[in-house]
């Protein structure tokens, strides 16, 4: 007789397997623990990731190693100003021997796509990538082709160069679940990096199959999210749009546009996966707070006043997190404390 595995057992199995995968990645990547944790959270939540940091911080190596540990197909596109949409999605090729056209699919047809230096491609290329990120499909010659599932875009960009770059459209930035800022390693971590460079590179092993990744994503869907936690996530996003209502009138002139509704949706979904990784069957306020900057920083459009004062989205989010009370979030949800599953 078939038995149904209890949700708690499935969550514990997922947590242990994901921790083993994380340990395998750390055989190659030194430090950057927060970045690696958030990459796993994004994968299980089904969201795309934008990594921003100066050159040499192992952003590309991290994505490549992650794909090797998780199995599935891996594709890499080096974005340059001369790219055209067909270089990403594919094109129709005329065959003289048959007198017809064949469709050649592009490199986006993979499970894990690394979009290296994504901000170096022009608008027409970004629009082609936007369709596949949102719809999980591409259109070539009037025909639609779905990309393999799961499909995750992990993009990198360099914040210190502006020559030869194109700012990403706000609509595309909003499609990224997280924007992760990659910082320099500590002195001890950098010494370990130098030491490892003197030996042969570590060979990582595949720890998770795509089927297991789907199963663990389903296990994350069993994590409970209380309405008050949902209300807290919504309140944080609402404070980016109406800061004066939360006692932050001074921020009104610093934020041109607040986060979109994708903000609280992504925040709750990501917090649910983070709770799974931390061994809990329910989301707490701390999970939401820990992920708020990564999920919301790229969804806020700062005003000229903020930019002229050298303020960053993270600094404004710190003030919002300090001002929005957890207990007061219930006013934005129904008057009930019943636990619900986020969808």
Secondary structure, 3 states (H helix, E strand, C coil): CCCCCCHHHHHHHHHHHHHHHHHHHCCCCCCCHHHHHHHHHHHHHCCEEEEECCCCCCHHHHHHHHHHHHCCCEEEEECCCCCCCHHHHEEEEEECCCCEEEEEECCCCCCEEEEECHHHCCHHHHHHHHHHHHHCEEEECCEEEECCCCCEEEEEECCCCCCCCCCCCHHHHCCEEEEEECCCCCHHHHHHHHHHHCCCCCCCCCCCCHHHHHHHHHHHCCCEEEHHHHHHHHHHHHHHHCHHHHCCHHHCCCEEECCCCHHHHHHHHHHHHHHHHCCCCECCHHHHHHHHHHHHHHHCEECHHHHHCCCCHHHHHHHHHHHCCCHHHHHHCCCCCCEECCC
